[in-house]
Amino acid sequence: MAGAAGVGSNVPAYRPPPTNAAGGAGGHMGCPNPPAMWNVSGIVSGVISDGVVSMTAELALRAPEDGPGYADELRASPSGLIALGETNVWDIEPGEAPRWHSSGAYFVEDILAGDFDGDDDADLVTSDVFFDGDVTMGYVLTVWERGESGLELRAELPASVPQMPLQVAARDLEGDGDLDLITFEDGVVVIQRNDGDFAFERVAGAATETYDQYSRAHAVVVEDRDADGDADVVVLLGDGELEVLTFSNLGDLQLSAPVVQRAVDVEIEGHEVDFVRTGDVTGDGLSDFVLTVSNDGLLISSSAEGSTVDAKEIIDYATAIKLVDFDGDGMLDIVARSGELRLLLSRGNGELDESVIDLVTYQLADFEITPAAGEQAARIDALYKLPCPQLCDAGCRRCMLNACVECLTHSDCTTGSCVTHRCVDGEPRDADAGIP
């Protein structure tokens, strides 16, 4: 891939992670060298009924053996599923084999799907970072067009400063039918104006006086906050305390100075915001923020008036969070991985009812849930990282994909004993069953 203009024309080549005495890249599960020995991830799909998961199909993801090919993040898109690895994107359409794409020297931080050329296909934007050794060289938005043969690189939009990863939102701010891209860089809301053919023009939408290049945006939301018919820009910001900045839309791609609200009793200095999800959890029609700070799950009710916004801890040690209207009441519910998969049903005003979804979470990297429609049950797609898949027989690999409780250790896998254990569907696996 060519270097991103404005960041440097010579993008450094990818350098794989170091190995150690435990074997494998970073000593993953004690697997032997080379890193290709763990270059496989598996997606298991199924349905959820009364909190119980029934698995129905499985899909393996494998990348070339010259780089890390595992996937550790799963996203739903209008055309199917998107699986993300460090430098890899798998495009998974129903009934089609997964199509793998490499971002070259780029590390994929985030992804967004939308129709950027008006052909009703779900194109992609990835938020990427590239390094020279341990030194961050820059951040860039990479725009991919979906065509008959998969994804094709169409544009690279470099950030103005290299220090902070780019959080990106998409919205037609001009009313011309084309999705524009919105980021927050160097204390400025930046609009990448889309002409409808993957040509983007950089526009500075609004500047702030108190925020600079070290002010990290954790999320960007575009929606009509003041009910005037125009889409406003909301930024969740913070390096010490969390703040919600609202920029009103003045028309002609111009934004007002921000209204600043502070999240009470939330300190993140010295901690890490791992990820943020946005959507209406409280039932007031405006987006809230659901995030993890040092793995604690928080709900930020961003629609509050005044100088502060409400913040409450909703779950301990959350390592993945998804928002979905699980029960069809129009409010987004929260599904969080915290040892188990915990379902927090929204009842309005921030009230949550908690239950557990029966899915084994060992080696579960990420998941997606599609809400029930009509008589159909909710669908779940679970992404597992598989340790040492080349050392396992076919039955064992299938057993791991189906999350057999007793059979997710390296030693059980190599002995083949796992094929006799009971898996989540309640049926024993027979060594002679010939499962592919």
Secondary structure, DSSP 8 states (H G I E B T S, - for coil): ----TTT-SS--------B-TT-SBTTGGG--SSGGGG-EEEEEEEEEETTEEEEEEEEEEE--TTS-----EEEEETTEEEEE-SSEEEEE-TTS--EEEE-TTEEEEEEEEE-SSSSSS-EEEEEEEEEETTEEEEEEEEEEEEETTEEEEEEEEE-S-SSS----EEE-SSSSS--EEEEEETTEEEEEEE-SSS-EEEEEEEE-SS--TT--EEEEEEE-SSSSSS-EEEEEE-SSEEEEEEE-EEETTEE---EEEEEEEEE-TTS-EEEEEEE-SSSSSS-EEEEEETTEEEEEETT--SSEEEEEEEESS-SEEEEE-SSSSSS-EEEEESSSEEEEEE-STT-EEEEEEB---TTEEEEEEE---TT--EEEEEEEE-SSGGGS-HHHHHHHHTT-TT--SHHHHHHTGGGGSB-TTS-B--TTS---
